[in-house]
Amino acid sequence: MSYVDKARKDALLKYKKPYYTLPRRDKLDAEMTCLVTDYFTKSEIGRPFEARGLIVTGESRSGKSREITEIVGKFNTEGNILPNGQPARFVQCSLSSMLTWKDLGIKVLEAMGYPMNASRTQSYIWQQVTQQARLQGVIGIHFDECQHMFTDTAKTTNAKVLDGFKALCKNDAWPFAIILSGVPVLTKFVYGHDQLWLISNKVHLDLIDRQADMKDLNDLCFAYADVGGIKFEPMALRSFYEKLAFSGGYRWGLVIEILIEALVICELDGQAEINIVHFEKAFANKTGIAYGYSPFSMEDYEDAFSEAEIVRLLTRSDP
């Protein structure tokens, strides 16, 4: 017996590999274009300059990390050449807990593929960040889950972190364009630093709107179903899409996870047409709640469940 369920693995890979572009991507693409165009314009002038920043916020599991990763990946493959002849690129760091500025420098170097001994001084570590960035053409850094760098009580520490981010943008030796992403509270922390706030564009990724986003939900479902050749027409009802949005806490990322799970269950059942049972089973699998008790099973689901409880159940294993 193998612990790897090959049929399920193959089905999951089929649905998880594609990247579906939501309309909100247009705004992110536009802001990324502004960010890097500004950087390249200033770098070609040949004088010391200050790079700009981008702040992207959204509720947990709203898909912001995946969106930014796709944008960064696209930029990194474009081969945009800097005045020094290096192809420009961004690196990414995901922050899972409060870090010192020294720890953050080590994390950035690791993202550049340059491990650093923690016994080195903070000053030396950040000098190496600048040196490696210049050698590698790293013009930008994406700090994901950036709210972890701040607390409600340590205002002095928060100010030092914000000063550090601002200094990266204005590094005389090698300026960095920075992308800070996280949950909405991140905006509150950055707003307290006038200089960083003013040089940063802002994008907020909204939750699913039951009125405005029905067409996008429909397009999303059919796009994923087409990947597996599964017929989705029987489920194409407004009442179903409202339940699907609710079942994912109105987060695009969670909705996509439930959708993929339902499609995998349908495929492994050997069925060519998806039905509500597949979504009931998907919700049970993702939340641990007994089968039959879900927004897909009940007419009064909005009374039986709360958005907060659903999100908690769907993210209970998250770090």
C-alpha positions in Angstrom: 0.0 0.0 0.0 1.2 3.5 -0.8 0.3 6.5 1.2 0.3 8.6 -2.0 -3.1 8.5 -3.6 -2.0 8.8 -7.2 -5.4 9.4 -8.7 -6.2 12.2 -6.2 -2.7 13.7 -6.5 -3.0 13.8 -10.3 -6.5 15.4 -10.1 -5.3 18.0 -7.6 -2.3 18.9 -9.7 -4.5 19.4 -12.7 -6.7 21.9 -11.0 -4.1 23.6 -8.8 -1.6 24.4 -11.5 -3.6 26.8 -13.5 -3.8 30.4 -12.5 -7.2 32.1 -13.0 -7.0 35.8 -13.5 -9.7 37.8 -11.7 -10.6 41.3 -12.9 -8.9 42.8 -9.8 -5.6 41.7 -11.4 -5.9 44.7 -13.7 -5.4 47.1 -10.8 -2.4 45.2 -9.5 -0.8 45.1 -12.9 -1.3 48.8 -13.3 0.3 49.6 -10.0 3.2 47.2 -10.6 3.7 49.0 -14.0 3.9 52.3 -12.2 6.3 51.0 -9.6 8.9 49.5 -12.0 8.5 52.2 -14.7 9.3 54.8 -12.0 12.3 52.8 -10.9 13.7 52.3 -14.4 13.2 56.0 -15.4 15.0 57.2 -12.3 17.8 54.7 -12.6 18.5 55.7 -16.2 18.9 59.4 -15.2 22.0 58.2 -13.3 21.5 60.2 -10.0 20.7 58.9 -6.5 17.0 58.4 -6.3 14.1 57.2 -4.1 12.1 54.2 -5.3 8.4 54.0 -4.6 6.4 51.4 -2.7 3.2 49.5 -3.0 0.9 48.5 -0.2 -1.5 45.6 -0.9 -4.1 44.7 1.7 -6.9 42.2 1.9 -8.5 39.8 4.4 -6.7 36.5 5.1 -7.1 33.9 2.3 -8.4 36.5 -0.1 -5.7 35.5 -2.6 -3.4 38.5 -2.4 -0.2 36.4 -1.9 -0.9 34.4 -5.0 -1.8 37.5 -7.0 1.4 39.2 -6.1 3.5 36.1 -6.6 2.1 35.9 -10.2 2.9 39.5 -10.8 6.4 39.2 -9.4 7.0 36.0 -11.4 5.8 37.7 -14.6 8.1 40.7 -14.1 11.1 38.4 -13.3 10.7 36.5 -16.6 10.5 39.7 -18.7 14.2 40.2 -18.7 14.1 44.0 -18.2 17.7 45.1 -18.3 19.1 47.7 -15.9 21.7 50.3 -16.9 24.4 48.1 -15.3 23.5 45.3 -17.7 21.8 43.1 -15.2 18.3 41.7 -15.7 16.0 43.2 -13.0 14.0 41.1 -10.6 12.2 41.1 -7.3 12.6 38.7 -4.4 9.9 37.7 -1.9 9.9 37.1 1.8 6.9 35.7 3.8 6.9 36.9 7.4 5.2 34.5 9.9 6.1 36.2 13.1 7.6 39.4 14.6 11.2 39.8 13.4 14.0 42.1 14.3 15.4 44.3 11.6 18.5 42.1 11.7 16.4 38.9 11.2 14.6 40.5 8.3 18.0 41.2 6.6 18.9 37.5 7.0 15.6 36.6 5.5 16.1 38.9 2.5 19.5 37.4 1.9 18.0 33.9 2.0 15.5 34.9 -0.6 18.4 36.0 -2.8 20.0 32.6 -2.3 22.8 34.0 -0.1 22.6 32.4 3.4 24.0 34.6 6.2 25.4 33.7 9.6 23.2 35.1 12.3 26.3 36.0 14.4 27.1 38.9 12.0 26.1 42.4 12.9 22.9 44.0 11.7 25.0 46.6 9.8 27.1 44.0 8.0 24.0 41.9 7.1 22.2 44.9 5.4 25.4 45.9 3.6 25.4 42.4 2.2 21.8 42.8 1.2 22.7 45.9 -0.9 25.8 44.2 -2.3 24.0 41.1 -3.4 21.1 43.0 -4.8 23.5 45.1 -7.0 25.3 41.9 -8.1 22.0 40.0 -8.8 19.9 42.9 -10.2 17.4 42.7 -7.4 15.5 46.0 -7.5 12.6 45.1 -5.4 11.5 43.1 -2.3 8.0 41.8 -1.6 7.4 41.4 2.1 4.3 39.2 2.5 2.2 39.1 5.7 4.0 42.3 6.7 1.6 43.0 9.6 3.7 40.6 11.6 6.5 43.2 11.8 4.2 45.4 13.9 2.4 45.4 17.2 -0.3 47.6 18.8 1.9 48.3 21.8 5.5 48.7 20.5 5.2 52.1 18.9 8.9 52.8 19.1 9.8 49.5 17.4 7.1 50.0 14.8 8.6 53.4 13.9 12.0 51.9 13.5 10.7 49.3 11.2 8.9 51.9 9.1 12.1 54.0 9.0 13.9 50.9 7.8 11.5 50.4 4.9 11.7 54.0 4.0 15.5 53.8 4.1 15.4 50.8 1.7 13.5 52.9 -0.8 16.1 55.7 -0.5 19.3 53.6 -0.2 21.9 55.7 -1.8 24.0 52.7 -2.9 21.0 50.7 -4.3 17.4 51.8 -3.9 14.7 49.1 -3.5 11.1 49.2 -4.7 9.2 47.5 -1.9 5.8 45.8 -1.9 4.2 45.4 1.6 1.3 43.1 1.7 -0.9 41.9 4.5 -4.3 42.1 6.2 -6.1 45.5 6.4 -4.5 46.4 9.8 -1.2 46.9 7.9 -2.6 50.1 6.5 -3.0 51.5 10.0 0.6 50.9 10.8 2.1 52.4 7.6 -0.3 55.4 7.7 1.5 56.5 10.9 4.7 57.1 8.8 4.0 60.1 6.6 7.0 59.7 4.3 6.6 56.0 3.6 2.8 56.5 3.2 3.3 59.3 0.6 5.7 57.4 -1.6 3.5 54.2 -1.6 0.5 53.4 -3.9 -2.2 51.4 -2.3 -4.4 48.5 -3.5 -7.1 46.8 -1.3 -8.5 43.5 -2.5 -12.2 43.4 -1.6 -14.1 40.4 -0.4 -16.6 38.8 -2.8 -19.6 40.9 -3.4 -22.8 38.8 -3.7 -24.3 41.4 -6.1 -21.3 42.6 -8.2 -19.3 39.4 -8.4 -21.8 36.9 -9.6 -20.5 36.9 -13.2 -16.9 36.5 -12.0 -17.9 33.5 -9.8 -19.7 32.0 -12.8 -16.7 32.5 -15.0 -14.3 31.1 -12.4 -16.3 27.9 -11.9 -16.7 27.2 -15.6 -13.0 27.9 -16.2 -11.9 25.4 -13.5 -14.5 22.8 -14.6 -13.2 23.1 -18.2 -9.8 22.0 -17.0 -11.1 18.6 -16.1 -13.8 18.4 -18.8 -16.5 18.5 -16.2 -20.0 19.8 -17.0 -20.9 22.7 -14.7 -24.1 23.9 -16.3 -26.5 22.3 -13.7 -24.9 24.4 -11.0 -25.0 27.7 -12.8 -27.7 29.3 -10.6 -27.5 32.5 -8.6 -28.6 30.7 -5.5 -25.7 28.3 -5.8 -23.1 31.0 -6.3 -24.4 32.8 -3.3 -23.9 29.6 -1.2 -20.5 29.1 -2.7 -19.4 32.6 -1.8 -20.7 32.2 1.7 -19.1 28.8 2.2 -15.7 30.4 1.5 -16.2 33.3 3.8 -16.4 35.6 0.7 -12.7 35.0 0.2 -11.6 34.2 -3.3 -8.8 32.0 -2.1 -11.1 29.8 0.1 -13.8 29.7 -2.6 -11.3 28.3 -5.1 -10.1 25.7 -2.6 -13.7 24.4 -2.1 -14.3 24.5 -5.9 -11.2 22.5 -6.6 -12.1 20.0 -3.9 -15.6 19.5 -5.3 -14.2 19.0 -8.8 -11.7 16.5 -7.6 -14.4 14.5 -5.8 -16.6 14.6 -8.9 -13.7 13.4 -11.1 -12.7 10.6 -8.7 -16.4 9.5 -8.5 -16.1 9.0 -12.3 -18.8 11.6 -13.0 -18.8 14.0 -15.9 -21.3 16.4 -14.4 -20.9 18.1 -11.0 -23.7 18.4 -8.5 -24.5 19.8 -5.1 -23.4 16.6 -3.3 -19.8 17.1 -4.5 -19.8 20.5 -2.9 -21.4 19.2 0.3 -18.6 16.6 0.5 -16.0 19.2 -0.3 -17.1 21.5 2.5 -17.1 18.5 5.0 -13.6 17.6 3.9 -12.2 21.1 4.2 -13.8 22.0 7.5 -14.1 18.7 9.4 -17.8 19.3 9.9 -20.0 16.2 9.5 -21.3 15.6 6.0 -24.8 17.0 5.5 -24.3 20.1 7.6 -23.1 22.8 5.3 -24.3 26.0 3.5 -24.9 23.7 0.4 -27.2 21.4 2.4 -29.4 23.9 4.2 -31.9 26.6 3.2 -31.3 28.7 6.4 -27.5 28.5 6.1 -27.0 32.1 6.9 -28.6 31.6 10.3 -26.8 28.3 11.0 -23.3 29.6 10.2 -21.3 32.8 10.7 -18.7 34.1 8.2 -16.1 34.2 11.0 -16.7 30.6 12.0 -16.5 29.4 8.5 -13.2 31.2 7.9 -11.9 29.8 11.2 -12.8 26.2 10.2 -11.3 26.5 6.7 -8.0 28.0 8.0 -7.7 26.0 11.3 -4.5 24.3 10.1 -2.9 27.5 8.8 0.3 28.6 10.6 
